[in-house]
Amino acid sequence: MGSSESAVVAEGVRKRFGATVALDGFDLTVREGTVCGLLGPNGAGKSTAVRILSTLLRADAGRVSVAGCDLERQAARVRHRIGLAGQHPAVDEILTGRENLEMWGRLYHLGARTARRRAEELLERFGLGEAGGRRVKHYSGGMRRRLDLAASFILAPRVLFLDEPTTGLDPRNRNEVWQAVRDLVAEGTTVLLTTQYLEEADRLAHQIAVLDAGRVIAEGTPVRLKSLVGGDRIDLVLRERDDLARAAAVVAEVTGAEPGVDTDARRVDAPVRDRIGALTQIMRVLADERVEVEDVALRRPTLDEVFLHLTGHGARAGAGREVVA
């Protein structure tokens, strides 16, 4: 999973727009050949961070290195080593897929023959070979996004910035984009991804950084971040609502934790340490007491729960960075 070298390093980055502080000491390190998911609520500074890292915006303070180059002194060199795909595909609907890629090649100062060859290579790489001669207005959303990714790879960048790449796509098209990203990373590309879909970060990212109020408040692998909100949980759905109190008492006794009770859903849930042992004991006691269970599940915390836990805590208390990698 990537190397020990860093493809992106940001230290103490600050950016202000008038009275609004967009980034307030933003720190981030991304290893080569990995996917880093940048998460945060609206206004947290995600897009500002991407614009600075991709040379589209200058920071007020701080140090940034991308693909081995200092952003302040070697911005032009950085631009030749990165790719960027924004929230909306930057492709021309009137042109064909092939013509779009050839146009981008010429904009990157490739010769006509080299641009044509590169366009063919990328159409095949992103599964668009058969659609290369069709006008983009006839492409599906997933095909347009894959074409946009292909355009960002004209110069085979070492680092690719993706700003909410699957916003508005249906699940099938989203999966197509996810597979394209996985293929790029398997070949050594480093990806920094901002997304509003927590499932997307869970599926793709080796590392996640949670941004709130312009700074990273926690970072680590998805598994480690989930551990911040506790371990596994047991969920019970009872057949009879009248049994909720007794079931809650049993769950509390076995787990040593205060269970949650949802009367309308006839549900009792609580965190557990010894997941299998606790489940076995709870089910045995409930069976002995003739409490009928309609459904039971063991589950791990979700990134949604992590996100709410971290950003809520950070917004109220101004929490510092929590590193769990």
SERO-98664 format. One record per residue: x negated, y, z of N, C-alpha, C in turn. Coordinates in steps of 0.2 Angstrom, whole numbers, plus 5000, padded with zeros to 4 digits. Layout:
residues N
XYZXYZXYZ;...
***
This chain:
residues 325
499649945000500050005000499650065000;499350084994498950144993498250134997;497850194996497150194999497150235005;496550235008496550285014496350355012;496250365006496150435004496850475004;496750545004497350585005497450614998;498050614995498250644989498450714990;498850724996499050794998498950805005;498650865006498550885013498750955014;499150975019499451035020499251055027;498951105029498851125036499051195037;499451205042499651265045499951315039;500351285035500651325029501251365032;501251435030501751475032501951515026;502651525026502951565020503551605023;503551665021504151705024504451745018;505151745018505451785013505851845016;505551905017505851955020505851935028;506451935031506451925038506551845039;506651805033506751735034506051695034;505951655039505351615039505551545036;505251535030505451465027504951415029;504351425030503851375033503451405038;503451375044503151405050502651355053;502051345049501551295052501651225049;501851225043501951155039501351115039;501351055041500751015041500950945038;500550915033500750855030500150825027;500150755028499550725024499850665021;499750655014500050595010499450555008;499450495009498950445006499050434999;498550424995498550404988498950344987;499350344982499650274980500250264984;500550314987501150294992501750344990;502250334993502850374992502950414999;502950474999503150515006503850545005;504250535009504950565009504950625013;505150675011505250735015505950755016;506150745022506850755024506950815029;507550835028507750895033508450925031;508750955035509350995034509251045029;509851075026509851125022509451185025;509051215021508651275024508051255028;507851195029507351175033506651195030;506651205023506051225020505751175015;506151125013505951065009505751095002;506151124999506051154992505451204992;505451244997504851294997504251254998;504251205002503551165003503351134996;503851104992503651074986503451134981;503751184981503551244976502851264978;502651264984501951284986501551234984;501651174986501151114984501051104976;501551124973501551114965501351184962;501051234965500751294963501251344960;501951334961502451374959502551434963;502251434969502351484974501751484979;501551544981500951554985501151554992;500751524996500851525003500651595006;500951615012500651675015500051655020;499951595022499451575026499351495026;498851465028498751395028498251375022;498151305023497651275018498051215015;497951205008498251155005497751125000;497751055000497351014995497750964991;497750964985498150924981497750884976;497750824975497350784971496650794971;496350814977495650824978495450894976;495950944975495751014973496051054978;495751114980495951164984496451204980;497051214983497551244980497451324978;497151354983496951424983496451434977;495951394977495351414973495451374966;495751324966495851274960496551264957;496951314957497651304956497751274948;497351304944497351274937497251204936;496651184940496551114940497051064943;497351094948497951054952498451044947;498651094943499151094938499051034933;498451024931498350964926498350904930;498350894936498350834940499050814943;499550854942500150844945500750844940;501350814942501950824938502450844943;502950874940503550894944504250884941;504650854944505350844942505850884947;506150934945506650974949507250934950;507750974953508450944955508850934948;508650974943509050964937508650944931;508750894927508350874922508150934917;507550944915507350994911507250974904;507750944901507750914894508250954890;508150954884508550984879509050934876;509650944877510250904875510250894867;510050944864510150944856509650904853;509050894856508450854854508550784855;508250744852508250674854507750664860;507750604863507250584868506550594866;506450564860505750564857505550644856;505950684853505850754851505650794858;506050774863505950804869505250794872;505050734872504350714874503850744870;503950744863503450774859503350844860;503950884861503950954863503550964869;503650924874503250934881502550924879;502350874875501650864874501350924871;501650954866501351014863501351074867;501851074872501751134877501151114882;500951054883500351044887499751044882;499851074876499251084872498951014869;499350964868499150904865499250914857;498850884853498850884846499550854844;499750864838500350834836500350754836;499750724833499750654833499750624840;499350654845499250634852499950644855;500350694854500950704857501450654855;501450634848501850584846501750514849;501050494849500850434852501050434860;500950484863501150484870501850484871;502250514867502950504868503250434867;502950404862503150324861502950284867;502350304870502150264876502550274882;502850334883503250354888503950324887;504150324881504850304880504850224882;504350194880504350114882504250104889;503850144892503650144899504350154904;504750194902505350214906505950184903;505850134899506450094897506950134892;506650174888507050214883506850204876;506450154875506250144868506750144863;507350104864507850094859508250164859;508250204864508650264864508250324862;507650314860507150374858507450414853;507750384848508050424842508750454843;509050444849509650474850509650534853;510150584852510150644855510250634863;509950684867510050674874510750684876;511150724873511850734875512250674875;511950624872512350554872512050504878;511550534881511250494887511650494893;511550434897511950434903511450484908;511750494914511350534919510750494921;510750434922510150394924509650404918;509850394912509350404906509050474906;509450524907509150594907508650604912;508850574918508350584924507650544922;507750484919507150444917506750484912;507150514907506750554902506450614905;506750644910506450694914505750674918;505850614921505250584924504650574919;504850544913504350534908504050604905;504450654905504150714903503650744908;503750724914503250754920502650704920;502650654916502050614915501650614909;501850674905501450684899500650674900;500450714905499750714907499550654912;499950604913499750554918499550584924;499950614928499750654934499550604940;499150624944498950584950499450594955;499750654955500350664961500950684957;501550654959502150674956502650704962;502850764961503350794965504050784963;504450754967505150744965505650784970;505950834967506450874972507150844970;507350804975508050774975508250744968;507850694966507850674959508550634957;508850614962509450574960510150604962;510150674964510750704966511250704960;511850684962512350684957512450614953;511950574954511950514950512350454953;512650414949513050354952512550304955;512750254959512350204961511950164956;512250154950511850114945511250164943;511450224941510950264938510350284943;510550284950510150294955509650244956;509850184955509450124955508950124950;509150144944508650154938508150194939;508250254942507750304944507250274950;507550244955507150214960506650164957;506850124952506450074949505850104945;506050164942505550194938505050224943;505250254949504750274954504350224956;504650164958504250104961503650084956;503850084949503350064944502850114944;502950174944502450224944501950224950;502250204956501850204962501350134962;501650084959501350024958500650034954;500750084949500150094945499650144948;499850174954499350214957499550284958;500150304956500350374957500550384964;500450444966500650464973501350504972;501850494976502450534975502650564981;502850634981503150664986503850684985;504350654988505050654987505450694992;505850744990506350764994507050734992;507450724997508050694995508550705000;509250704998509750715003510050645004;509850595001510050525002509550495007;509750475013509350445017509250375015;509650345012509550275009508950275004;508950325000508450334995507750334999;507650375004507050375008506850305011;507350275013507350215017507050165012;507350165005507150115000506450124997;506250194996505650204993505050224997;505150255002504650295006504250245010;503550255010503150215014503050265021;503150325020503050375025503550425024;503850445030504350495030504150555035;504250615033504150675037504850715037;505050725044505650755045505450835046;505750875042505650945042506250985045;506151025050506651065053506351135055;506751185053506451255054505751265052;505651245046504951255043504351225045;504451165049503851125052504051055052;503551015052503750945052503750925060;504350895062504450885069504350805070;504350765065504150695066503950665060;503550615060503350575054503150505056;503250465051503050395052503350355047;503250285047503650245043504350235045;504750215040505550215042505650175048;505250115048505350075054505250105061;504650145061504450175067504850235069;505150265064505550325065506250295068;506450245066507050215068507050195076;506350175077506250155084506350215089;506350275087506450335091507150335094;507650305091508350315093508550245096;508050205098508150145102508050085097;508150025100508049965097508649945093;508749875093509349845090509949865094;510549865091511149875094511649815092;512049795097512549745096513249775096;513649755091514249785089514849725090;515349735094515849685095516549715093;516949685089517549705088518049655091;518449675096518949625099519549615096;519849555097520549545094521049585098;521049595104521549625108521249685112;521549745111521349805114521249805122;521749765125521749755132521149725135;520749695131520149655133519449705133;519549765131518949815130518649825136;518949835142518649855148518249795150;518549735150518149675152517549665148;517649665141517049655137516549705138;516749775139516249825140515849805147;516149785152515849765158515349705157;515449655153515049605151514449625147;514549675142514049695138513549735143;513849775147513449815152512949775156;513249725159512949675163512349645160;512449625154511949585150511349625147;511549685145511049735142510749785146;511049795152510849845157510949915154;511349925149511449995146512150005146;512350075146513050095146513350085139;513850045138514050035131514450085128;514550095122515050135119515650095118;516250135119516850095118517350145113;517550115108517950145103518650105103;519150145107519750105108520150095102;520150145097520550135091520250075087;519650075087519350015082519249955086;519449955093519349895097518649875097;518149925097517449905097517049925103;516549885105516049895110515349885107;514949935108514249925106513749955111;513149925111512649945116511949925113;511449965115510749945113510549875116;510149835113509849775116509149765115;508749735119508049725118507949655115;508249605119508149535117508849515113;508749535106509349535102509749465102;509349415101509649345100509949325107;509449335112509649305119510249345121;510249415120510849455123511449435119;511449425113512049405109512349335111;511849285112512049225114512449225121;512149265126512349265133513049305133;513149355129513749395129514349355126;514149315121514649275117514849215122;514449185126514549135130515049155136;514849215139515249235144515949255142;516049295136516649315134517149255132;516749195129517149135128517449105134;516949105139517249075146517749115149;517849185147518349225150518949235145;518949195140519449195135519549265132;519049295131519049365127518849345120;519349355115519249335108518949395105;518349375101517949425097518149415090;518349465087518549465079517949465075;517449505077516849515073516249535077;515649515076515049535079514549545075;514049595076513549605072512949635076;512349615074511749645077511449695071;511349755073511049795068510449845071;510049865066509549915068509749985067;509450035070509650105069509550125062;509950165059509950185052509550255052;509250275046508950335045509450395047;510050385045510550435047510550455054;510550405059510450415066509850445068;509250425065508650455066508650535064;508950545058508950615056509350655061;509950635063510350675067510050685074;509750635076509350635083508850685083;508450685077507850725077507950795075;508450805071508550875069508950915074;509450875077509850905083509350925089;508850885090508450895096507950955094;507750955088507251005086507551075086;508251075083508551135083508751165090;508851125094509051155101508451165105;507951125105507351135110506751155106;506751165100506051185097505551125098;505751065097505251015099504651015094;504150985097503450985093503450925089;502950915085502850855081502850795084;503150745082503150675085502950625080;502350605081502050555076502150485078;502450445074502550375076502250325071;501850355067501550305061501050265065;
***
